[in-house]
Amino acid sequence: MHEPEFIPPSGGQGVGIVNYGAGNIFSLTSALERLGISYGMINTTPDFDLYTHIIIPGVGHAGAAMEKLVNSGLADAIKNLKKPVLGICVGMQLLTSHSEEGNAELLNIVELNTKKFDKALDIKIPHMGWNGINFGNSVLFKGLQNGEQFYFVHSYFIEYNPIFDIASADYGVKFSAAIQKDNYFGVQFHPEKSGKAGEQVLKNFSNLTF
């Protein structure tokens, strides 16, 4: 796995938000504004060239989100990106191979599966609220302490695999709270709704370079 370097902040890094109609992005743009990170919307394939960092947001149904991504014409372009990419919540799940939600084939960038929480675990579904995560030495969590709390809202999770996992969480079952493969990152939690810790993750991402 290629580990990116960490460069000091130098103002806005030019974050492009993939705009494919997969949910409200107001909280995300508000967080970027608070951090002084410049951003814009990616509506067409040429727009990817305008930004140094890419965020794939998403809420709701993974299968429906993938269909929107394909229909927008942006799916293939995402697979070929060499710059830092961050998938958030459903945006993270889209990076995987398959989701049990709608039995959907996804981008298949990270060879993992997205699964549904088992009701037999006697847990409330969706998993909603603050949850601590455990992470290793990843630049995405630079400046944060292990066990930091982040805000989750999801009924499906990405199976834990130490090859791609850079942060894990437990909710009846151990699952990946964050993953990485090369220049692709994903977080199941919502950094834009996770206070200072979440803002630190967004700041760290915006300062990655490959």
N, C-alpha and C positions, 0 to 999 in steps of 0.2 A: 504494500500500500504506500503510495507516494504521500509523504507528509508535507503539507504546505508550510511556507514560511509565515512568520508573523511580522508585519511591518507597522510602524507607528502611524497613528491617525494623522491625516493631512486634509481634514475637511471631508466633504461628501465624496464617496467613492463611486458614485454612479450606479445605483441599484436599479435593475430593471425588474418590474413585477409582471409576471405572466398573467395577462388579463384574458381569461377564457370563460368568464361567467360562472366561476365556482365558489361564489360566496362573497360576503361583505369584507372588504379589505380596509375599511376605515380605521380600525384599531391598529393595523399594521402601518399604514401611512402616517398615522398620528405618532406612533412610536419612532419612526424614522425621522420625522420632523423634530421631535424632542431631542433626538441625538444629533441633529444637524447633518444627517446623511441625505444627500440628494438622491432622488428617485424619479422614475417615470414608468409609463405603462408599455408593455410589449403586446401589441395587437397583431403584428405580422412578423414573418420570419426575418426580414431585414432589420427590424427593431432590435434584435439581439446584439447587433454590432454597435449599438449606441451606448452600451453599458458594460462595465467591468465585472459586475456581480449580478447574479440572477436569483430571484426568489419565486418559488412556485407555491402560492397559497392554496387554500382549499378547505371547505367545510362540507359536511353532508355525505353523500353516497359516492364511494370510490368508482363504481362502475359508471355512474352517470357523469362523474367528473372526467373520467378517461374518454368517454364518448365526446364530451365537449372539447377536450384537448385535441382529439383527432379531427373533429369537424372544423376546428379553428385553423388547422394546418400547421400547428406548432409542435406536435408530438415528435416528429422526425428530427426537427431542428434541436430539440432538447437533448436527444440522444447523442448528438454530435458535438455538444458544447465542450470546450476545453477550459473555460473560465469557472470560477467558483459558483456552485449552484446549491441553493438551500430549499428543500421542500419542507413545508410546515403543515402538520396534521395530515389531512388527506393528501396534501402536496407531497408529504413524505411517503405515504402509502403508494402513490402513483409511481414512485421510483422502483417499487418491487415488481416481482414477476406476475403475481396472481393475487386476487382478493376473493375471499369467500363472500364478500358483499356483492351480490349480483353475479357470482361466478365469473368474474371479469379478468381478462388478460390485461396487464398493465404495461408500463414502459420497459420492464425487464432490464433495467440498468443495474440493479442490485438483486442478486439471485436469492431472494427471500420471499416468503409468502405472508400475506396479511390475513389474519384469522379473527374469528369472532370470539369474544369472551364467552366462556361456558357458563350457562346459568346454574349448572350443578355446583359451581364453586361457591354458591351462596354469597354472591356479591351484587351490588346494585349496578345495573347497566342502563345508561352509559356510565363509564368511569368519569366522574365530574368533580373537579375541585383540585386542591393542592396536594402534591405528592412529591416526596423526596426522590432524588435520583442518585445513582452511583456512577461515577465516571472515572476514566483513567487519565492518561496524560494526552489530552487533546487540546489543540489550540482553540477549538470552539468554546471551551470552558476556561480559558485563561483568565485568572483573577478571581475565580470562584472556588468555594470550598465544597468538597465532596459531601453529599447529603443535602445540597441546596434544594429548596422547594420551588416547583414550577406548576403552572396551571394546566390541567388536562381536561378535555371534553372529547370522549371517543368511545365507541362501542366495539371497534375492531382494533387489533394490535398487530405489530410486526413481530414475528417469532424471533426469539433470542438466538443469535449466532455470534460467537466470539470473533469470527473473521471480520465482520462488518460492524459489530457493536462498539460504540464509543461511549455509551451511557445506557444503563439499565434501570428499570423500575419494577416494583412488585405491586400487583393488584390481583390477588388470588393466584396469579401465575407470574413468573418472571418474563418480562418482555423488553424489547429494545425501545428505550426512550430517545435514543439518537443513534444514527448510523453514518458511516462514511465508506465510500468507495471512490478512490482517486479524488477528483475534484467535486464529487457529488456528496452532499450532506443532507441529512433529514432529521427533523425533530418532531416527535409525536405531540409534545406539549406546545402551547402557544406562547412563544417568547414575548410577543407584543402585549400579552395580558398577565405577564409574570413579574411585574414590578422591576426593580433594579437588576435582579439576576437575569431576567429575560432581556432587558436592554443591553446588558453586558454581552450576552450571546450574540445579539444582532450587531453590536459594535465589533466584536471579535470577527464575525463573519465578514463584515464590510471591509476589514483590514487584511483579509487573506489574499495571497498572491501565489500563482503557480508559474 
